[in-house]
Amino acid sequence: MSIFSQAPQQNPDKKDQTLSRSQVLIAMAVTAIIFLGISKGWVYLTDIPMVPLRWQPEHAAIGAGIGIGVALLSSLIYEIWESYRIAAQEYLEMVLKPLEPVDLIWLGLLPGLSEEMLFRGVALPALGMNGIALVITSVVFGALHMASAKHLSYTVWAIAVGMMLGAVTMYTGNLLSAVIAHILTNSLSGIIWKYKQTKT
């Protein structure tokens, strides 16, 4: 989930100012359109074939397993890794707090489709569909999740997730697993975080 990581404007009268629901949804939509535009432009200008996105039940199942696993692992890491928890909490407060439960669908779909198309669908094959391409695309993917230097541990986690998504794309030769994994990771992580907030 990357929303060009804009930190909320600081108001001297109010320390913890968050984005509004509309601002978050518009930022997600605009980011998705930009990423899709870059993807299409890259393919058009370079003639590099994009990793196909095609329905295959076994690839869908792999993606679902990864998505559920990453969401649960992220929740566990949130509990045991303090610097990750602090960074994730600040980032998720900014992005998730204003959203209604129904918005978590968009939180999964918009970044899940657009980011996977750009990073795993176009950039990965454009850079060689190899280990070096996997590292480069994962580091850039992680960097887009860094709102500030304080979010380094959250960025490290995003890089690790990017490596998993890239590796499964290279293994299957299909974008489906990564898209489903990303959609489920974002949506389930949002649901888990929102649920935990009601318990505190």
N, C-alpha and C positions, 0 to 999 in steps of 0.2 A: 504494500500500500504506500504509494508515494504521492504527496500532494504538493510537490515542489517545496515542501517543508517550510512553510512560512510560520514564523513565530508570531503569536498574537502581539498586537501593539500594546505597549506598556502605557497605562494610564496612571498618573501619580495618585489618583484617588482610589484606584482599585488595583490591587496587586495581581490577582488571578483572573485576568480577563481572558475569556475563551472566544473562539470564533462562533458565529451563529450557525444554525442548521443550514440555512441557505448558502452561507459562505463555504461551508465544507462541501456541500453537494455540488455547488457550482465549480469549486476548485477541482473536485474529482472528475467532473464531466469535461472541463477544459483540459485538464491533464491528459485524460483518455483520448480526446480528440487530437491533441498535439502529438501524443505518442503514436496513434494510428496514422496520422499524417506523415510523420517521420518514417514510419515503417513502409508505407506505400511509396513515398518519395524515394527512399533508399532502394527499394526493389526496382522501381521504374528507371532510376538513373544508372544503376549498376548492373542490371540484368541478373543479379544473383537470385537463384531460386529460394523462396521462403520455405521453411520447414512446413510440410503440409499439416492441416488441421482436419483430421478425418475421424469419424466415429468407429471405434473398435472397442467392444465391451471389456476386453482384458486390459487395454490401456486406460480406459475409464476407471476400472477397478484399482489399478496401480495408482492413478492420480488421487482417487478417493482415500486410499490407504495412506498415502503421503500427506494429504491435506489434514486428515484427522490426526495423524501422528505428530505433525508439526504443530498443530494447534494445542494438543495436549502437552507436548514437550515444552512449548513456549510458556504455557501456564505453569508448568513445574519449575522451569528456569526462573520465571517471575518470582516464585516463592523463595528460591534458595540463593539467587545471585543478586546481591543488594544493588550494585551499580546498574545492572540491567533493569531491575525493578524501578529504580529512580528515573532512569532515562525513558523506559517504556511508559511509566505512569504519566510523565510530563507530556510525552508525544500523544498518548492515547486520550489523555484529558482534553488536549487541544482538538483531536480529530473525532473521537467517539462520543464524548460527553454531550455535545449538542444534538446528536443523531437520535431519531426515534427508532424503535426496533425494526420497523419495516425498511428503514434506510440501510440496514445491514446487508440487504440483498444487493443494493447498488455498491456498497463497500466491497462486496465480493466480486460482482460482475465487471464493473468499470476498470479497476486496476488489474483484475485477473485476466481479462481479455487483452487490454491495451499494452500492459507491461510485458506479458508473455509474447505477444506478437512482436514487439520491438526487441526485447532482450534475447529471448530464446528462438523466436521465429525468424528474425532477420539478422540481428547482430552476430549471433552464434555462428551461423553458416558463413556470413560475410567475412568473419575473422578466421575461418578455417575449420570450424566444427571439431576442434581438438582441445587438448588440455589448456593451452595458452588462451584460446578463445573463451573457454569456460571460466578461467580465472578473471580475465579482463571484464567480461560481461557481468560476472557476479560482483566484482568490486564496484563497478559503476552503478549497478543496481542497488547495492548496499549504501553507497554514498548518497543516492537520492533519498534515502530514508534518514539522513542525518540533518536534523534541524539546527544543531549547534555542536561544538566540541564536547559538550556534556553528554551527548547521545552516542558516544563512541561504542559502548557495549551493545546498544540497540543496533547500531550499524554492523557490528561484527556478526550479530545474529542474522541480520538481513543478508549479509554476504554468504553465510553458511546455508541459508535457505535458498539463495540464488544458485549456489553450487549444486544443491540437491535437484532443483528444478532444471538446471542445465544438464546435469548428468542423466536424468530420466528422459529428457528430450533427445540426447545423443543415443541413449540405449534403445528407445522405441522408434526413433525417426519420425515421430508424430508429436505435434504440439498439444494434443488432447490431454495427456497426463499432467503436464505442467499447468495448463489452464484450469483443469478441475482441481488440482492440488492448491493452486493459488486462490481460487474462488472460495474453496472450503476453508483454507487457512484464515483468510481475512474474515469471512462471515462467522466461523466458529470462534475465532479469537475475540471478535467483537461481542458475540453472545456471552462468552465466558467472562470477559471483562465487565460487561454491563451487569451480569448476574452478581459478580463479586462486589460491585459497587452498592448493590441493594442490601448486601449483608454487612456493610461496614457502617 
